[in-house]
């Protein structure tokens, strides 16, 4: 199980600290598929990286089975959690079987030798994902959908209670996306694993997820102020251009734009922390549809188009 306690995530952004969310208190349970949804920049990948222990939280704690992820060694984290990122594996001659076998790395000692038990686990993982017949093919020869199955099998071979996936359907066509999501749901239920993944496939998440974590991105406040400042700036330029001659007005308009730009750069140099922009809420798909959260998220996404 994954537990978030007053967790705030973010990253350094120049002289600022980019804070992405309000303090989050959530749980992802064993035997369930939890889908993380949010707009671009809301903090999905950053949250997953923080849960995985790849970066530190700004505030709060991530617990894996009751233990603080920061207190775990890399090997201990690898024994509890498998991570599948969006990066495509850069391999040429590696076979599917060899790639899946790397999931046993945390358990094979210094020399990385596979025991009979390890080999049995690799074969079972291939069978569970339905790619046993591809074992001898090179990863480079596979389609995107087949390659994603290989990475899921590798995570299964690691035999961890938790699997994290960052946009596992990102490069897949629709039938492959449906197949991948159904596969992950089956793994969560049948293998009793905590499966947490980020996705932009809202429709598939609503159809397959047991629970959804939804980043609701705040709008207004700073944006309204920026729009007001931009409007005032444009009005000043228009007034000068109207009252003066065209050449003079244009020059003064440029001066105002340059002056405003310098003010913005000075403000950025102050190194103030940027305010949180997202709130993490959770519920079953039915609950989030009923309370209007999904509708608000969908309308916000449409406004960005």
Secondary structure, DSSP 4 states (H G I P E B T S, - for coil): -EEEEEEE-EEEETTEEEE-BS-EEEEE-TTEEEEEE--TTSSHHHHHHHHHTSS--SEEEEEETTEEGGGS-HHHHHHHEEEE-SSPP--SS-BHHHHHHGGGGGGSTTTT---HHHHHHHHHHHHHHT-GGGTTSBGGGS-HHHHHHHHHHHHHHTT-SEEEEESTTTT--HHHHHHHHHHHHHHHHHTT-EEEEE-S-HHHHHHH-SEEEEEEE--STHHHHHHHHHHHHHHHHHHHHHHS-HHHHHHHHHHHHHHHHHHHHHHHTT-PPBPP-EEEEEE-HHHHHHTTHHHHHHHHHHHT-
